[in-house]
């Protein structure tokens, strides 16, 4: 993958042990690239970092007109499977006259370790409600009902996914060259990193009193994420920690294989990051460093320091190394 | 980190999603470099891939003269904390008149997931016996007793670590530029990758009927690893799977942050790998591909295919991507 640059060093005993290459882009609210590290035109899979774009048809069609900000934050979430998340998913499905078995996201243990251990201790298996994408899938089911479409809402040719793809390409203002199947079995559409960042810039500029339904939907989703950081990830999740640490100035969202997106309405800016090797620790370090650079996160904030510097501790709690981000 | 090369591609939906850069070296039994990918003179932390080198003083001093092959395989292990491992550690400590609290490796859940879940289900906390390095630490304690040294055997100035450093530098035939503290709190000595591979080449050439105590110790440790792959990692561990799949032709050992070492006595060869970004999936793919290249692992072997190609499956078991290794 050419055109990436070294962004993160991981040191041990004062010596570089590992490095992470990648690319990052800052756009303004018009979608123009303001600053870039590495080639910003590389095609990436945005993975879960594009959930607020996948959620647009839910609002634009009117399917989700009665949803609360909590539902909308949850639609954009890669949540940690805590009780607050599973209860919201269960209630939403019940309100739709559906159940857990209607989800197509699959089963994994909660990302929130104490919640996972509580299940194991009780001898209970996790279910699809615990899947980090269950909020997105509740939204897909609601949209599918509204469209009168069938139950296989993750099929790329299903009306739900056709609507999602159209909205995604429209806000990115370019055609996706193709899709891959995501961890939750929904299609995920590839896109140039700069086009993805530009779409996020348009989200940053969107206002809820706009005339266009799309613009209102974009603004509403950002507002919902900022109002409910505890639903977007959960306790100990970097998205939740970063949104809280910025005092709500940023809506931030992670994606698998080291993607990160930030939407900054007051600054009329967005940030998109892809670490070439797919390592989350590096994506978290770079997004935090860029939030510091843009002035929405204090460099001395404990979350900023933890994500950008470490320390890296071993199992006994000894400090063994550190991180550093180089933005040139 | 300059001088590395792209070695692994991770694809999704037929499109490259992530890439891994790194370097790899093949040496012969004299320590001469036979082939290299990327600059082989980069300094790395060998991490747990050097455990057979850290174990040399245990045999050379006579401290471990009565140890079985099982003990010696276990000394070289990053084990998965199954009952076979914890029982061996507990018995060894008991034989020394010591107990779990004499270890200094720290506590983490077993890497073997069913074993971890069994502990959690029973409401039991893991202990230091479950630490993947507990075998190495049993060896350190035995050596420390033999040397009449104090209990803080992980101190870099302790007689045990001074002996370990001397042996490590001697088999690498160069001085370490310094150390870092490992995950298990023992010092880990930095070294050029090519010197590390050369040391492993000397292990490959060593024979148990040699006159030199060092050579006999090297041969004995390799023999023990090959005889007991189930102790070097455990069920589902790549080292165990690779040693079995090569029919015992290779002693292989992983290290944290994507290091891999292979010792091939019949071929008079060694392999050392370091992936620059520290991602284990890539180190496993490259070591497997190089074992195939050297003819000790069948390309069609299920372990070889899983590690070098995938498929990558999502939580629902769908094939979503694949790996590929490029050795040029």
Interface residues (C-beta under 8 A of the other chain):
Chain A: X1 X6 X10 X12 X13 X14 X15 X16 X17 X18 X19 X20 X21 X43 X44 X45 X104 X105 X106 X107 X108 X117 X120 X121 X123 X131 X177 X178 X179 X180 X181 X182 X183 X184 X185 X188 X190 X257 X258 X276 X277 X278 X279 X282 X314 X315 X316 X317 X318 X320 X321
Chain B: X1 X6 X10 X12 X13 X14 X15 X16 X17 X18 X19 X20 X21 X43 X44 X45 X104 X105 X106 X107 X108 X117 X120 X121 X123 X131 X177 X178 X179 X180 X181 X182 X183 X184 X185 X188 X190 X257 X258 X276 X277 X278 X279 X282 X314 X315 X316 X317 X318 X320 X321
